[in-house]
Amino acid sequence: MSGIFYVIGTPIGNLDDITIRQLDTLNEVDFICAEDTRVTLKLLNRYEIKKQLVSFHEHSSKADAQRIIDRIMNGENCGIVTDAGMPCISDPGEVLVKMCAENGIDVKVVPGPSAVVSAVAVSGLSSKRFTFEGFLPVNKKERSERLELLRNETALMIFYEAPHKLKNTLSGLAEFFGTERKISLCRELTKIHEEVLRFTLGEAVEYYSDNEPKGEFVLVLEGKTQNTDDKITLEQALEQVKKLVEMGERPTDACKAVAKESGFKKGKLYSAFCNN
C-alpha cells in the first residue's frame, strides 16, 4: 500500500506563524522534500524536529522525482515544503503532485500562509477578482508578450519580484499600463521590516529612482477599469501594432487585434502603419 504525499505550508517570514497541524505532520512523515534544505533545517531546528531532508528544486531531474515517488509507492509518507509559504504554487513541487496523481498516490494539503493572499488583503485595492502571475519572464521579448496579454485584464494582477529587478519591472509596467494605474508594493511580509507602499505606477517609478529596493516584493497591480485606458489615440494604437509586429505578428494580424480593442478600423491602422 502506498504512502501519502503531504503538501505542507510553512511561514512566509515570521516562524511563529507555524500551525499545530503543520508541526504534527512534519513530525509524523517519514521524510521531507525541501526546495533548500538549509532553509528548512532552520525551521525544523526551531521546533526540534528531526527528519530526513531530500532536496527537490527547479534543477532536480526526472530521476530525482521518480526516486521520491518510488519511496511513497513503497509505503513511506512524504511531506513537501518550500522555502516560504505554500509549496507547489509557482514552485517545482507541482511536478511531484502531478506524478502522485498519475500514480494514484493520495495527496493531502496542510495549508499555511500565502504571500499572494496576504498581499491582496493589505493592498487596499478591490479584491473581488485577482490573477497570480508570479515572476515575469526575464527575457525582454517574452516579458513584453506576457504584459501584452495582460493589457486589458480587469482583475488585480499579482507579481513576485526580487529587489535587483524591481526598478526595471516598474518601468515596464508603467509603459504598458500607464503611469496612473494604482499599485501596492508589499515588502518583506510578516518580517521585521514589513512595509506596504501604495502608489500610482508613476509615483512608484519616481520613488525607487531615489530609494534602493530592499527585500522581496509582492506587487499588487490594479486591473483595467472603465475609466482607465478606455480611449486611446491613433499614435498609441500604432505603438501597440508596432509592439505586436516586433513580437513576430504579421502586420495585418496585428492591426486586426488592435482594431478590436481600440475602435480604429483595421484598414486605417494598416495604412497608417505602412506609411509610418
C-alpha positions as CSV (number, residue, x, y, z in Angstrom):
1,M,0.0,0.0,0.0
2,S,1.4,3.4,-1.0
3,G,2.0,6.2,1.4
4,I,0.6,9.7,1.5
5,F,2.1,12.9,0.0
6,Y,1.5,15.9,2.2
7,V,1.7,19.5,0.7
8,I,2.7,21.5,3.8
9,G,2.6,25.3,4.0
10,T,5.2,27.0,6.1
11,P,5.7,30.6,7.4
12,I,6.4,33.2,4.8
13,G,8.7,35.1,7.2
14,N,7.8,35.0,10.9
15,L,8.4,31.5,12.2
16,D,5.7,31.9,14.9
17,D,3.1,31.6,12.1
18,I,3.6,27.8,12.1
19,T,0.4,25.8,12.9
20,I,-0.1,22.9,15.2
21,R,-1.2,20.7,12.3
22,Q,1.9,21.6,10.3
23,L,4.1,20.7,13.2
24,D,2.3,17.4,13.8
25,T,2.6,16.5,10.1
26,L,6.3,17.4,9.8
27,N,6.9,15.2,12.9
28,E,4.9,12.2,11.5
29,V,6.1,11.9,7.9
30,D,8.9,9.6,7.1
31,F,10.9,12.2,5.0
32,I,10.6,15.8,3.8
33,C,11.2,17.2,0.4
34,A,12.6,20.7,0.6
35,E,13.4,23.4,-2.0
36,D,16.5,24.5,0.0
37,T,17.4,22.0,2.8
38,R,19.4,24.7,4.6
39,V,16.4,27.0,4.9
40,T,14.1,24.1,6.0
41,L,16.6,22.9,8.6
42,K,16.4,26.2,10.4
43,L,12.6,25.8,10.7
44,L,13.0,22.1,11.9
45,N,15.7,23.0,14.4
46,R,13.5,25.8,15.8
47,Y,10.8,23.2,16.7
48,E,13.2,20.3,17.4
49,I,12.0,18.2,14.5
50,K,14.5,15.6,13.3
51,K,13.6,14.2,9.8
52,Q,15.5,13.2,6.7
53,L,15.5,16.0,4.2
54,V,15.6,15.3,0.5
55,S,16.4,18.2,-1.8
56,F,13.9,18.9,-4.6
57,H,14.2,22.1,-6.6
58,E,13.9,23.6,-10.1
59,H,17.1,21.9,-11.3
60,S,16.1,18.4,-10.0
61,S,15.9,15.7,-12.6
62,K,13.1,13.3,-13.6
63,A,15.1,10.6,-11.9
64,D,15.2,12.6,-8.7
65,A,11.4,12.9,-8.8
66,Q,10.9,9.2,-9.6
67,R,13.0,8.2,-6.6
68,I,10.7,10.2,-4.3
69,I,7.6,8.7,-6.0
70,D,9.1,5.2,-5.6
71,R,9.6,5.7,-1.9
72,I,5.9,6.8,-1.5
73,M,4.7,3.9,-3.6
74,N,6.6,1.6,-1.2
75,G,4.6,2.9,1.8
76,E,6.6,5.9,3.1
77,N,4.7,9.1,3.9
78,C,6.4,12.2,2.4
79,G,5.9,15.9,3.2
80,I,6.9,18.7,0.8
81,V,7.8,22.3,1.9
82,T,9.1,25.3,0.1
83,D,11.4,28.0,1.5
84,A,8.4,30.1,2.5
85,G,4.6,29.8,2.1
86,M,2.7,27.2,0.2
87,P,4.7,24.7,-1.9
88,C,3.7,23.7,-5.4
89,I,2.5,27.3,-6.3
90,S,4.9,28.8,-8.8
91,D,7.2,26.1,-7.4
92,P,8.9,22.9,-8.6
93,G,6.9,20.8,-6.2
94,E,4.0,20.9,-8.7
95,V,5.9,18.2,-10.6
96,L,5.6,15.8,-7.7
97,V,1.9,16.5,-7.2
98,K,1.3,15.7,-10.9
99,M,3.3,12.5,-10.6
100,C,1.4,11.5,-7.5
101,A,-1.9,12.0,-9.3
102,E,-0.7,9.9,-12.2
103,N,0.3,7.1,-9.8
104,G,-2.8,7.1,-7.7
105,I,-1.0,8.4,-4.6
106,D,-3.2,10.2,-2.1
107,V,-2.2,13.9,-1.8
108,K,-3.3,15.9,1.2
109,V,-2.9,19.6,1.9
110,V,-1.8,21.1,5.2
111,P,-2.5,24.8,4.4
112,G,-0.4,27.7,5.7
113,P,0.4,31.4,5.0
114,S,0.4,32.6,1.4
115,A,2.3,35.8,0.3
116,V,-0.2,36.2,-2.6
117,V,-3.4,36.3,-0.4
118,S,-1.6,38.2,2.3
119,A,-0.6,40.9,-0.1
120,V,-4.1,41.2,-1.7
121,A,-5.6,41.5,1.8
122,V,-3.4,44.5,2.8
123,S,-3.2,46.1,-0.7
124,G,-6.1,48.5,-0.2
125,L,-7.4,47.6,-3.7
126,S,-10.6,45.7,-4.7
127,S,-10.0,42.0,-4.0
128,K,-13.2,40.6,-5.8
129,R,-11.0,39.1,-8.5
130,F,-7.3,38.6,-8.9
131,T,-4.9,36.7,-11.1
132,F,-1.5,35.4,-9.9
133,E,1.3,36.0,-12.5
134,G,4.3,35.0,-10.4
135,F,7.6,36.2,-11.7
136,L,7.6,37.9,-15.1
137,P,9.9,36.4,-17.7
138,V,13.5,37.7,-17.7
139,N,13.7,37.6,-21.5
140,K,12.6,41.0,-22.8
141,K,10.6,39.6,-25.7
142,E,8.8,37.1,-23.5
143,R,8.1,39.7,-20.9
144,S,6.6,42.0,-23.5
145,E,4.4,39.2,-24.8
146,R,3.2,38.4,-21.2
147,L,2.4,42.1,-20.5
148,E,0.6,42.5,-23.8
149,L,-1.7,39.6,-22.9
150,L,-2.5,41.4,-19.6
151,R,-3.1,44.8,-21.2
152,N,-6.9,44.5,-20.9
153,E,-7.0,42.4,-17.6
154,T,-9.7,43.8,-15.3
155,A,-8.8,41.7,-12.2
156,L,-6.0,42.6,-9.8
157,M,-2.6,41.3,-11.0
158,I,-0.2,39.8,-8.6
159,F,3.5,39.6,-9.3
160,Y,6.6,38.5,-7.4
161,E,9.8,40.4,-7.8
162,A,13.3,40.5,-6.4
163,P,14.8,43.8,-5.3
164,H,17.5,44.0,-8.0
165,K,14.9,43.7,-10.8
166,L,12.2,45.9,-9.2
167,K,13.1,49.2,-10.9
168,N,13.1,47.6,-14.4
169,T,9.8,45.8,-13.7
170,L,8.1,49.0,-12.5
171,S,9.2,50.9,-15.6
172,G,7.9,48.1,-17.8
173,L,4.5,48.1,-16.0
174,A,4.2,51.9,-16.4
175,E,5.0,51.6,-20.1
176,F,2.3,49.0,-20.7
177,F,-0.4,50.1,-18.2
178,G,0.1,53.8,-17.9
179,T,1.6,55.9,-15.0
180,E,-1.8,56.5,-13.3
181,R,-2.6,52.8,-12.7
182,K,-2.6,52.1,-8.9
183,I,-0.1,49.6,-7.4
184,S,0.6,48.3,-3.9
185,L,4.1,47.2,-3.2
186,C,4.2,44.7,-0.3
187,R,7.7,44.2,1.0
188,E,9.1,41.6,3.5
189,L,5.6,40.4,4.6
190,T,5.5,39.2,8.2
191,K,9.2,40.1,8.8
192,I,10.7,42.8,10.9
193,H,10.8,45.4,8.1
194,E,7.4,44.6,6.7
195,E,6.1,47.5,4.6
196,V,3.2,48.3,2.2
197,L,3.6,51.2,-0.1
198,R,0.6,52.4,-2.1
199,F,1.4,54.4,-5.2
200,T,0.4,55.0,-8.8
201,L,2.9,53.4,-11.2
202,G,4.4,56.8,-12.0
203,E,4.9,57.5,-8.3
204,A,6.4,54.1,-7.7
205,V,9.0,54.6,-10.5
206,E,9.9,58.0,-9.1
207,Y,10.1,56.7,-5.5
208,Y,12.5,53.9,-6.4
209,S,14.7,56.2,-8.6
210,D,15.6,57.8,-5.2
211,N,15.3,54.8,-2.9
212,E,17.2,51.5,-3.4
213,P,14.8,48.5,-3.2
214,K,15.4,46.1,-0.4
215,G,13.8,42.7,0.4
216,E,11.4,40.5,-1.5
217,F,8.3,42.2,-3.1
218,V,4.8,41.2,-3.9
219,L,3.3,43.7,-6.4
220,V,-0.5,44.1,-6.4
221,L,-1.5,46.0,-9.6
222,E,-4.9,47.4,-10.2
223,G,-6.8,46.0,-13.2
224,K,-8.2,48.0,-16.1
225,T,-11.3,49.9,-15.2
226,Q,-13.9,51.7,-17.3
227,N,-12.1,54.9,-16.6
228,T,-8.7,53.6,-17.4
229,D,-7.2,53.5,-20.9
230,D,-10.7,53.3,-22.5
231,K,-9.9,55.7,-25.3
232,I,-6.5,55.6,-27.0
233,T,-5.1,57.9,-29.6
234,L,-4.1,56.7,-33.1
235,E,-0.5,57.1,-32.1
236,Q,-1.0,54.8,-29.1
237,A,-2.8,52.3,-31.3
238,L,0.0,52.3,-33.8
239,E,2.5,51.8,-31.0
240,Q,0.6,48.6,-30.0
241,V,0.7,47.4,-33.6
242,K,4.4,48.0,-33.7
243,K,5.0,46.0,-30.5
244,L,2.9,43.1,-31.8
245,V,4.9,43.1,-35.1
246,E,8.2,43.2,-33.2
247,M,7.0,40.1,-31.3
248,G,6.5,38.3,-34.6
249,E,2.9,39.0,-35.6
250,R,2.1,39.8,-39.2
251,P,1.2,43.4,-39.7
252,T,-2.4,42.5,-40.9
253,D,-2.9,40.3,-37.8
254,A,-1.5,42.9,-35.5
255,C,-3.8,45.6,-37.0
256,K,-6.8,43.3,-36.6
257,A,-6.0,42.6,-33.0
258,V,-5.5,46.3,-32.1
259,A,-8.6,47.3,-34.1
260,K,-10.8,45.2,-31.8
261,E,-9.7,46.9,-28.6
262,S,-9.0,50.4,-29.9
263,G,-12.1,51.1,-32.0
264,F,-10.0,52.2,-35.0
265,K,-10.7,50.5,-38.4
266,K,-8.2,47.8,-39.3
267,G,-7.6,49.4,-42.7
268,K,-6.9,52.8,-41.2
269,L,-4.3,51.2,-38.8
270,Y,-2.7,49.2,-41.6
271,S,-2.4,52.2,-43.9
272,A,-1.0,54.4,-41.1
273,F,1.4,51.7,-40.0
274,C,2.7,51.1,-43.6
275,N,3.1,54.8,-44.2
276,N,4.9,55.4,-40.8
